[in-house]
């Protein structure tokens, strides 16, 4: 049956358009119940549907078997509950699903995943297309009311439909809604309806679920605790007008890490002035949370303030003492310096909340048996959240996840609910989970939808695959990687050809053969962007079957590859470059050490070894050429943990060392990347995905030049080449480590390298590599950018077909943005993981003294580097509850004089390292200067106090003695 | 215009018949052919109507769009007419063949609706000088079977009756910048008052008498015709003489009188049908183009 749906729409240009859509109604839509014989069978591949004997949790409200049917708001707010394995057999109406989709994309994605999960028995019923459940909007009925009615009609249909199934036990349908009027109407119509709270509380076996209920405030409740703290938010439509007319400014809210009463708002748009607006004071912050998009109104100039340097942590236990807050706000204001005044504003409204679930720990209420507790997020920029739980005792000391539900005007803190317990704090798995969550690294196992696009095992190369590929299985290809590497994405070969030239081939895993554009697997990898390597864990970008098996170029198996083959003369000049899809059969997968051994050993003369020697010889020439061109050799201390094979605890910490073979592989990868970059840019000047490394602004080098000067060395920074040369010359016979230190400093001056789309930018230069053009081609297993480059190259050589998104530069630019973000986050996560393992290491190791070099001098601290561990740390000279030593900072040299000891950059010192566990949530490595000894600041005494505070038994003993 | 070629004998037969108040299809001189009216036939317009008068088949769609008021009338909306002569109607309309006729009909309607009382244009104003509703009245000739103007005018009136203009509100903030907000209830709309919308009655002079609602054959026998627009109250709003022949003043008055009388009853009949259709609401089975 055909009807049509008519609605009015306003276009962006301001016109009002009447839109008419055809709407087809059917009679053959199955109800999804397994026992139903009235409905036509469900089509294959639509999940498992509802169980014939619903096995959900037993409820005291309705002891019989039942299905649940939630309404839209319930689904939006209580998705955490619905995701719990206890909740099964839920009917999700199309009306509900569509509304959820319009209102929250993340929740929509979550509910889709739940529906996909065969264990959950969720069924999505297309009630809008069912002849008996479709209704039309009536006169005087708002679209919300219409949807509510549609849901009720569907519930009614279901309960009548299920009655017709002649079974021994009737299955009930329970309508869940938190909307009071909707519930009343439903009860009037004879529908069994409960609120979510009523139902969850009635679950006999699962009382803990109640904690996870989102506390969505009823309108009625809000009036109760009268005192209103915050000014009202201005509605969105008014905000948009205000932004248009320039009264309000739109920007991203960034809370301060150190001061909970201060924040800055980064204003969007091109205007140079007022780029950053300071917000100070609780009322002006007006319930904004870090990363929200807010509207800000500027204050009058005489109310402007300077960013305060005070560190304030929100530690009030009593939640509503506002007088106290005002006092604190006054502290901020007294520290105003006239010249430092900056634009100041107040938040008038929220344009978009960016709430996500937050990791953190519970600060248990002091009142016994209280249900309301405060939750302290791990990220200091997030305010504390009030949650309601009955399991405070079990959650204490655990890392938990909490989601914010809302922030009423009369509440000092936002309200939230408990989502998940990650495990006890300090636990390795828990902490890894926390750092992944906090760095927004997607790390859930791959969903069924994604896995369905994997090739079926056992997999073999087919005739079809052979068609467009060159068979290179006869070549002596081998791979060289770090030990324990399972995702081998590159392999090399080298041989002499008849005319005396050398043929060198770089073979890269052909991941784009397996990941086809646009499918779920592709989307998931694009979202992940990169594989994240943590100290003892790897978060794959593509499922393991691909990363460690089908794509991995393991030895002695046939693998698909994308090959870049050069013909070179003995001076390593490229005569010919050729790209082809190929099939290879690696003859050996070696580690760097094994390869080095083969090259060095005089007895080995097999094909692989000669091939390696040839590669090594060419690599050396290539490297020299590159350095002559002005490429930088930089250094950053990289740490490697030796793990205990049983407990996976770090037992030793060591700086990574590099072998000649490392640089050999690297050299050819660079060459391949450059060759591919040239090719794809030539073919697609508008759509090539490239990587650039902008030259840093000259001011970045100040610190390096000054530091070198203090050691009587000159560093030239006018060009990359001059920099490289002066770095090479900067050596001091009595201080061999100086050169490495300088290179570490240079690294800190650099800009971040980024991906970009060639059609959107005109500066392609890669500063660090001194290459006019560069891209990433050689690691498609662990980087998504490489997959795109593979696709571009495949199209360029006619080996694969193109698709629309590939040649859409705006889509590519968006993708680059995501990739850059993911890479940055992956890097941070990696650092956080190293930091955590360093902590674990020092926890087991106890207190040690080590040699260190001063890397930076700051106003009240020095940053030191411990070469033995490649570890960097800050030595503070101020301490809580102690008189601050006399500090004198000289910006010119730079140097810091503490009492009578002057410290310079590159000074060799001795530090004392230990783990500071006073704050469970933020454990850190503490370093104290041992040598040169600072008078007054007596280190041994300092140490003993630290130990005594950590050593509980000793303390008790003292007490006993008293 | 579409026309038929008649032999002298045929013409004489028609003219003599009319002299006796007996037309070829059995009607009297002041009788209309049977008319079929259906409204709301095109769902993506604001209002539409289809009228079949004998073999004449007309489809009218009204589209409401937001525009700026005309300078001389800052607080009024306005109507735009466009007539499309489909080549379905007659092969003569193929290419640009129908353009001249289309413009002629459109111009006639501009004149008919130029009277201030015909439709309340002020109600179409959203905010003076800035926004108003513009009603685009699009006429499509599907088949020509004589008496085009009358049929079109009936269809236009029916379509205007059927027109629903979405309600908009003007939000004004302190600075005076205005924002237009659209109601999200599709039933929340303005209806036009069509009581004073005139209908056209064409009186064709045949022999010594005049007839209303001439068929194509009758039109071929007429040398001159008078086109008058009459409101439901019987007021004449405009008048136009068509055809190459001349009319003497006396017969003009006579024709005006007939036109007024016939027009009034035409309005009554039309309004009755429209109200009846309206009362059926959504339960009405639509006939559309398959009927």
HADDOCK unambig.tbl for C-alpha pairs under 7 A between the chains (distance, minus, plus):
assign (segid A and resid 7 and name CA) (segid B and resid 186 and name CA) 6.23 0.50 0.50
assign (segid A and resid 8 and name CA) (segid B and resid 186 and name CA) 6.79 0.50 0.50
assign (segid A and resid 15 and name CA) (segid B and resid 65 and name CA) 6.78 0.50 0.50
assign (segid A and resid 15 and name CA) (segid B and resid 66 and name CA) 5.97 0.50 0.50
assign (segid A and resid 16 and name CA) (segid B and resid 65 and name CA) 6.57 0.50 0.50
assign (segid A and resid 16 and name CA) (segid B and resid 66 and name CA) 6.91 0.50 0.50
assign (segid A and resid 18 and name CA) (segid B and resid 44 and name CA) 6.18 0.50 0.50
assign (segid A and resid 19 and name CA) (segid B and resid 44 and name CA) 6.43 0.50 0.50
assign (segid A and resid 20 and name CA) (segid B and resid 43 and name CA) 6.86 0.50 0.50
assign (segid A and resid 20 and name CA) (segid B and resid 44 and name CA) 5.71 0.50 0.50
assign (segid A and resid 139 and name CA) (segid B and resid 187 and name CA) 5.48 0.50 0.50
assign (segid A and resid 140 and name CA) (segid B and resid 187 and name CA) 6.75 0.50 0.50
assign (segid A and resid 142 and name CA) (segid B and resid 185 and name CA) 5.83 0.50 0.50
assign (segid A and resid 143 and name CA) (segid B and resid 185 and name CA) 7.00 0.50 0.50
